[in-house]
Amino acid sequence: MASETASSADEETAVVVVSAAGAGGTDKRGKHRILAELKRLDQDSMFLQEELEELEKTENVSTICTDFVNLRSKQFHLT
């Protein structure tokens, strides 16, 4: 999934660069906008990578839910 996210960001970056080149990429403001967009995409990519790493560290939600249901069931039968 990480490679899929990186690939998507690369594709978006390529689209931004190609679009600017086709529209007369010599404009300084256009270059600044492209660099700002690249920086934003890079930040988004880093954020998503960190989120993915956090998710990989957590247990499977269904396992947690099963454990919770089993615990509640045991408590219910004790009372």
C-alpha positions as CSV (number, residue, x, y, z in Angstrom):
1,M,0.0,0.0,0.0
2,A,2.9,2.4,0.7
3,S,4.2,1.9,-2.8
4,E,0.6,2.6,-4.1
5,T,0.5,5.9,-2.2
6,A,3.9,6.9,-3.4
7,S,3.0,6.0,-6.9
8,S,-0.2,8.2,-6.7
9,A,1.8,11.1,-5.4
10,D,4.4,10.7,-8.2
11,E,1.6,10.6,-10.8
12,E,0.1,13.8,-9.4
13,T,3.5,15.4,-9.4
14,A,4.1,14.4,-13.0
15,V,0.7,15.9,-14.0
16,V,1.5,19.2,-12.3
17,V,4.9,19.4,-14.0
18,V,3.6,18.4,-17.4
19,S,0.7,20.9,-17.1
20,A,3.1,23.7,-16.3
21,A,5.4,22.9,-19.1
22,G,2.6,22.9,-21.6
23,A,1.3,26.3,-20.3
24,G,4.6,28.2,-20.8
25,G,6.6,27.0,-17.7
26,T,9.0,30.0,-17.9
27,D,6.7,32.2,-15.8
28,K,8.3,32.7,-12.3
29,R,4.9,32.6,-10.6
30,G,4.1,29.4,-12.4
31,K,7.4,27.9,-11.2
32,H,6.7,29.0,-7.6
33,R,3.2,27.5,-7.8
34,I,4.6,24.2,-9.0
35,L,7.2,24.1,-6.3
36,A,4.6,24.9,-3.7
37,E,2.4,22.1,-5.0
38,L,5.3,19.7,-5.0
39,K,6.1,20.7,-1.4
40,R,2.4,20.2,-0.4
41,L,2.3,16.8,-2.1
42,D,5.5,15.8,-0.4
43,Q,4.1,16.8,3.0
44,D,0.9,14.9,2.3
45,S,2.9,11.9,1.3
46,M,5.0,12.0,4.5
47,F,1.8,12.4,6.6
48,L,0.2,9.4,4.9
49,Q,3.3,7.3,5.4
50,E,3.3,8.2,9.1
51,E,-0.4,7.2,9.3
52,L,0.3,3.9,7.5
53,E,3.1,3.1,9.9
54,E,0.8,3.9,12.9
55,L,-1.9,1.6,11.5
56,E,0.7,-1.2,11.0
57,K,1.6,-0.9,14.7
58,T,-2.0,-1.3,15.9
59,E,-3.8,-4.6,16.3
60,N,-6.4,-5.7,13.9
61,V,-9.7,-4.0,14.9
62,S,-11.7,-7.3,14.5
63,T,-9.4,-8.9,17.1
64,I,-9.9,-6.1,19.5
65,C,-13.7,-6.3,19.0
66,T,-13.7,-10.0,19.5
67,D,-11.7,-9.7,22.7
68,F,-14.1,-7.0,24.0
69,V,-17.2,-9.1,23.2
70,N,-15.6,-12.1,25.0
71,L,-14.7,-10.0,28.0
72,R,-18.2,-8.5,28.2
73,S,-19.7,-11.9,27.8
74,K,-17.7,-13.3,30.7
75,Q,-18.7,-10.3,32.9
76,F,-22.3,-10.8,32.0
77,H,-22.2,-14.5,33.0
78,L,-20.5,-13.6,36.3
79,T,-23.3,-11.3,37.5
